[in-house]
Amino acid sequence: MKTGLITSNTYQNHNTGNGHPEKIDRVTAVINNFKKLNNKNLIWKKPVKFNKSLLKITHNPNYIDFVEKSFPKKGFSYLDGDTIISPGSKSATIDAVGSIITAIDGVQKKDFKNAFCAVRPPGHHAERDKAMGFCIYNNVAVGANYLIDNYKLNKIAIIDFDVHHGNGTQDIFFDNEKVLYISTHQFPFYPGSGTEKEKGKNNNILNIPLPAGTTSEEYLNAYEFVLKKIREFKPEFILLSAGFDAHKNDPLAQFQLDSKDFYTITKRTLELSKLYCDGKVVSILEGGYDLGALAESANEHVNALLEYNK
């Protein structure tokens, strides 16, 4: 089988202004790298249009209305101190959500074995009723709720290896026993959440906070706790919040991972996915702000997804 690559040119419409780290070039760097590879086992797809009612399962309807009314006709608007939107942000935001729905449908219908969504804006900081940290809608959370609502699954695991804690995803699923949320992240650090004491109402949250300067060896050792929790939970589907800002070259954090480490993380996760969910894994881009490190790391990540299909 193949690996799906879900992307759309609308990410280019989401202009965050000069000097903003969450910029258009991020996805361009990732996509251009895949175009050079020209791998026949990579199936390129555009995000489908979806019923907006899906957003209301994840986000407060009043928040959705607020976002819709906030897109400016020209210039920029601020949803919070660092979440900037422009006129074209609306199409990019909708396609970011649509990408994970498209990826899930493709995996469920066996169009491809697994998938990666190369989109922006990212999502894991967006809470039920609040934009935050460059994130508007919580793409991965919408995906998890889609699996529950549309495919009637009861055990969804979300693994978040972005260097920042996914406070939004945790907020949305804190009391939902059907969703296991696991995060490895730098702590203490933005956004300030993600302590080991935050376990969810059903012991469905696992936070693995790690200090600045964490090395590859230290991180990969810690990732064994992620895999242990997955074994205990036995998911029917795995979603990955794939942030690549734990790379040693990233300007917004202080982890010391190499690009190859993202291959290792992905491979270990895929090997485990065979046992519980027939390898059903969908990944979506979160952070990563050094363009070279981002392109290399995303390439390693997708290489692991592709190798699993052989």
URMOJO-V444037 format. One line per field, one symbol per residue. phi: phi as a letter, one per 20 degrees, with the letter a starting at -180 (. if undefined). psi: psi as a letter, one per 20 degrees, with the letter a starting at -180 (. if undefined). burial: # if it has 16 or more other C-alpha atoms within 10 Angstrom, else .. Layout:
# URMOJO-V444037
phi=???
psi=???
burial=???
This chain:
# URMOJO-V444037
phi=.ddecdbbffgfeeednfnffedggffgfffgffffflffedeecefffcfffffffedfgffffffgeefffbmccdebgcddccgeffffffffffffffffgfffemfbfbbcdebbffcfefegcbealmdddegffffffffffedledbddddddffdfegfffgfdgddfecedccdafbfagenenfffednfdldccdcfcfgngegffffffffffffffffflfeadddeeedeeffeffdbcfcfegfffffgfffffgffgfdclmfccdcfdepceffffffffffgfgfffffef
psi=rrppoprqiihiinojrpiphmrhhghgggghghhhhlpijoopqqqqqrpihhhihgqphhggggghiipqhrbqqphahjnpqrhihghggghgghghggggggghjkhrgrqponrqqaiiipahkpqqlipfqnghgggghghgghjkqinppppojqiqpmhgggghjhkoiippppppqppqrpjirkrhinirhkkjpopnpqqqjprgggghghihhghghghhhmqiqpqpnnpkjiqhipijrkrkqrghhhggggghghhhhhhhkkjoppqppdaoiogghgggghggghgggghhi.
burial=.#######.#######....####.######..#......##..####.....##.###...##..#..###...##.#..###########################...#####################################....#.####################################..###...##...#######.#.###..##..#.###.##..##################.############.######.##..##.#############.##############.#..
